[in-house]
């Protein structure tokens, strides 16, 4: 019968060496400028091309438009909150003032 207690330290050592070797080869690739790859050989970080630069530009413009729209929605929400939280008699006075003809 094989003693499993003697096998455990060997398995830990082999596993540690495998992880250490992977870390070392990755460090060497980074140090010497090789592109990092995933397990299927595809580059982890894509290289920039004109299509990506244009896409980033369009997304930045859309982001600016959405931020402006959110700003205007915040302003409108502040007005609605003021109307809702305002006391009813002052709101009624303001409505009646707007209904009355200007003198």
N, C-alpha and C positions, 0 to 999 in steps of 0.2 A: 504494500500500500504506500502511496506517495504522500509525504508529509506536506500539507498545504501551508503550514506555518513557515516553512523555509522558502516557499514560493512568494509570499507576500512582499518581503523586502526587495526581492529581485524585480517584481512587477512595478513597484514604486520607483525603483531606480531607472528602469527602462522607460517608464512613462515620463519621468522627469527629464531624462536625456532627450527624448523625442520632442518635448515642449521646448526645452532649452535650445535644441538644434533649429527648430522652427523660428524661434525668436532671433537667433543669431543670423540665419540666412535672410530674414526679413530686414534686419539691421544692415547687413551687407548690401542688399539691394537698394535700400534708401541712401546709404552712404555713397554709393557709386552711381546713383541717378537712374537706376532701372525702374521702369513703371511697375507698380504693385498690381498683382492680378488676383482674382478670386479663384475658387476651386475649379472653374471651368475655363480658365485662361483669359477671361475678359478683364480689361483694365478696370481697376476700382474707381479711379477718377478719370472722367472723360476729358479729352483734349478739347480746347476751345476751337470752334470754327465759326464761320460767319453766320450760319443759321442759328447757332446758340446765342451769339451776341445780339442778333436781331430779336430773338425770342425774349431775352432778358430785357432789352429796351422796351418791347411792347408790354411786358409784364410790369415794368416800372411805371410806365405811363398809366396803365390800368390801375395800379396801386395808388397813384396820385389822385386819379379821378374818384376812386372809391373813398379815399380819405376825405376829399372835399365833400362828397355826398354825406358821409357820416357826420362831418362838422355841421352841415346844414340841418341834418336830422336832429342833432343834439340841440341846436338852437330852437327848432320847432318844438321839441319835447319840453324844453324849458318853459316855453310859452304855455303849452298845455298844462304843465305842472302848476304854473302860476295861476291859471284859470281854475283848476280843480281845487287847489288849496286855498284860494282866495275866499274870503267870507262872502256869503251869498248877497248880502245887502249892497256891498260895494260893486259887485258884478252887475246887479240889477240897475244900480245908479248909472253905471257906465253904458249899459245897453240903452237905457232911457235917454241918456244924453246924446247918444248917436242917433236915436229915432227922432228927437226933437229937431225942428228946423233951425238952421243957424240964424242968429239975430244980427 
